Amino acid sequence: MLARFFYVLSNYISVQIHSLTGFQLGQRILMARLESILDNDFYKFTMQYAVTKLFPRAKARYQFINRGKHQFPDGFAEKLQEAVRELGKLKLSKEEKSFFAETCPYIDPTYFDFLQGYQYDPSEVSIEQDGPDLTVKIEGYWYRTILWEVPIMSLICELYYEMMGLQRVSDDEVAAIVESKMQKYDKLDITIADFGTRRRHSFAVHDLVIDTLKKHNSKTFIGTSNVYLAMKHQTKPIGTHAHEWFMFHAAKFGYKMANLLGLENWADVYRGDLGIALSDTYTTEVFFKQFDKKLTKLFDGIRHDSGDAIEFAQKTINHYLSKGIDPNSKTIIFSDGLDYAKVERIVNFCKGKIGISFGIGTDFTNDVGLKRMNIVLKMTEALPEDGDWTPVIKLSDEAMKHTGAPKEIEMAKRYLQIDEQA
């Protein structure tokens, strides 16, 4: 009897261990995977639509950047490649198409027909591993490759925690943490959206976070950047465009015209909808020089994604006043690594001076008792039309967030007369 007991116990322990690492009863189970093609950030689809209309022949290259110097375990690339292959099986369902089309009447029906026929092509993604170092590269037509960034980043995060055997806090604790934060945010009388797809702990945590936010009894939570979770939890998908929109325009039209023509083209496609402009692709100082009175009036507001939030708010207020516009008629969306302390500081400065709202990322979707990952996946080159590939860069309001080749960064700074020592 005793031998039988230990036999059963050893089998039970083996099953539990294997289930934690993606195996169960000898059969492989891929744990990190996406359930829907809409499990992506809203702005990826809005940019994809604009690309299909304006730049259907453009090509792009992207590369993974391991800012946090994370050490990836043996076999990570293989599991990530398997997860990427699984993405190739996803297709837009009729229910998803109906939700998306009804939510976005400003997008032509032809786009949703296109998206219904779209499938990820895993051959566009190259994944390699050298010891603990991971390399991920993406190449293809921009209108196709534009959707890869967010799902691959979320898969990298989830696989990392899974393969490292790192245990998070319980579901009840995750929900309690979110609820506690919302009770504090409620007192600030603000609106908040979830922006946490890319570096979330896992889909399960993200799903739980949105469920908790949606059930929270207040008007503070207004939506999520994740289209699938917006549909599942009956809330609003939120977003406009990302840095790559302006990075491509720099490759096609030059650095001095990137912001201006990027916003002009955006306005031509969306005709006043999705009117929040991203300001820090080539520093805020350069942005405001190109953000003329027409665009300042046309766009509903600006998104802050790097640099000191208070300095940015004051510059933005001054810009609106210089154009004869009441800052309270416009909105700043703050989205740069926010937590309660940062949000409270911003609210105390901005209240009554300018409209404000907030996009909270990993402080919602990866506050689970583990170290958060610091990774990005950025466009590195663009091919606007037949010819040579053109390197692209991002000049954030924080030098540590610059991306691209160092020589290209220095050349662009000289060309745009950016002095980071000032």
Secondary structure, 3 states (H helix, E strand, C coil): CHHHHHHHHHHHHHHHHHHHCCEECCEECCCCCCCCCCCCEHHHHHHHHHHHHHCCCCEEEEEEECCCCCCCCCCHHHHHHHHHHHHCCCCCCHHHHHHHHHHCCCCCHHHHHHHHHCCCCHHHEEEEEECCEEEEEEEEEHHHHCCCHHHHHHHHHHHHHHHCCCCCCCHHHHHHHHHHHHHHHHCCCCCEEECCCCCCCCHHHHHHHHHHHHHCCCCCEEEECEHHHHHHCCCCECCCCCHHHHHHHHHHHCHHHHHHHHHHHHHHHHCCCCCEEECCCECHHHHHHHCCHHHHHHCCEEEECCCCHHHHHHHHHHHHHHCCCCHHHCEEEECCCCCHHHHHHHHHHHCCCCEEEEEECHHHHCCCCCCCCCCEEEEEEEECCCCCCEECCEECCCHHHCECCHHHHHHHHHHCCCCCCC
